[in-house]
Amino acid sequence: MDRFATPDITVILKRITALFPLAAVTVCAGVVVSAAPAHADLRVCNDTTSLVGVALGYRKDGDWISEGWWQVPGETCTSLIEGDLSSRYYYLYAEDGNRGGQWRGDIFMCVSELEFKIDGVQECFTRGFSRMGFFEVDTNDKESWMVRLSEQGRSGGQQ
């Protein structure tokens, strides 16, 4: 064998398995994970222990759209948009379903109590919706972005 040739992975795994059986399983898992393609999306991670409902606002073809509710259990993450992000800015509003309180901002959009997808941000009340303040998320034109909701960012409710 040429000393500069790259050895076959099966040869390496056989050698590792002979010396460290558990290490071979870890190496194999690492090889499988690293072979998977990268997954781009907009994810929300709930760093609290409460169930959180999340609404999303964005522009599409020049029009404002708000939609929700994604249910994000405590200490988990959920993808709101799967695939490459098409905008630099997204807007989020979230409510703590267990202890009250919200993650909000000063960009107002329409929401509904039940699952919704609403076109436009004008005249929310006259169209039968509520109006909530969303906070801006600047993705810096990245293909993927993660937002973390923590106790420190929540306003109102029980601490």
N, C-alpha and C positions, 0 to 999 in steps of 0.2 A: 504494500500500500504506500502510495506517495505520502510523505510526511505532511504535506500541505493540503491534502485532499480532505474534504469535509466528510466525517464518518456518518454512516447511515444512522438515523434515529433509532432504528430497531436494535442496532448493535449497542448503542449507548444505553438504551432501556434495559437490555439483557444484563449488562454489566452492573447497572445501578440496582436492578432487582436482586441480583445475586448478593450484593453487599448490604443493601438497605431496602427490604421489601416495601415498607410503607412509603419511602421516598419516591419509589417508582410511581405509585398512585398519584402523589402530589404533582410530580413532573408531568404525567399524562394529562391530568386535569388542567394544568397550566398550558400545555400545548393546545388542547381543545379550545380553551377560552381565548387564547391569543389568536387562533385561526378564525374566530367569528368576526364578521364585519362590524365596524363601529356603527352605533345606532344614534342618530341625531334626533333630538326632540326638545320640547319644552316641558320640564319636569317641575313638580312642586313637591317638596319634602316637608312633612309635618313633624317638627321636632318636639311637639308637645305630646302629652298622653291622651288628649281629647280627640274626638272625631271632629274634623273640620270640613265645612262645605266651601268650595272654591268656585268663583265665577271669573270668567276671562273676557276681556275686551280687546278688540283689534280692528285694524282697517283692512278692508278687502275691496279691491277695485274702486278705491276712493270713498267707500261707505263705511260707517261705523257698525260693528256687530258686537253684541255681548251675548254670552251664553254660559250656562251652568246647569246644574250643580254637579261638580265632581266631588265625591265623598272620599276624603283622604283620612284613613284611620291613623291614630296616634303612632308616631315613630315609624312611619312608612313614607314611600314616595309614589307618586302617580304621574303618568304622562298626560298632559293636557293636549299637546299637539305631537303627533308622531311623524317623524321625518324631518328633513331640513326646514329650518325656520325661514319664512319668506318676508318677514318684517324685522326691523330693528327694534321697534317698540311694541310691547304688549302691556296690558293693564290688568291688574288682579284685585279682587275683593274677596275676602275670606271671613267666615264666621265660625267661632268655636261652638260646636253643637252641644257640648257638655257643660261648660262653665260660663258661657256667654263671652262677649267681647268680639272684636273684629280686627282685621288687618285691612286698613283702608287708606285712602288718599284723597286728593282734591280734584280728580278727573271724574266727573259725574256721568254715569251711564244707567241704563234701565236694567232692572232685574225683576224676576218673578219668584213667588214662593215655591213653585214647582219647577221641574226641568224646563229650560227655556233656550231659545235662540231668537234674539230680537234684533231687527234691523233698525238702525238709527238710535240717536241719543236724545232727540227732542221730544217734548211733550209726553214724558213717561207716564205721569199721572192720568192725563186725559186718555191715554191708550190702555189704561188698566194695569200699569206696572208701577213698581216702586223705583225710587231713584237713590243710588248709592255712590259713594266716593271710592273710586278705584285708585290704586297706586301704580305708578309707572315703573316698568321693568325695561331697562336699556340693555339689550343683548349685545351691543357693540358689533352688530352684523355677523355674529357667530352663527354657525349652523345648528348649534345645540346650546341650551342654557338651563340652569337649575336655580330655583328660588327656594329658600328655606324659611319656613314659618316657625318662629320661636316665641317663647313666652315674653321675651323682652320687646318684641315688635307688636304685640297685641295690645289694644286699648279697650278699656272697660272690662266688665265681667269680674269673676272671682280670680284672685291671684293665688 
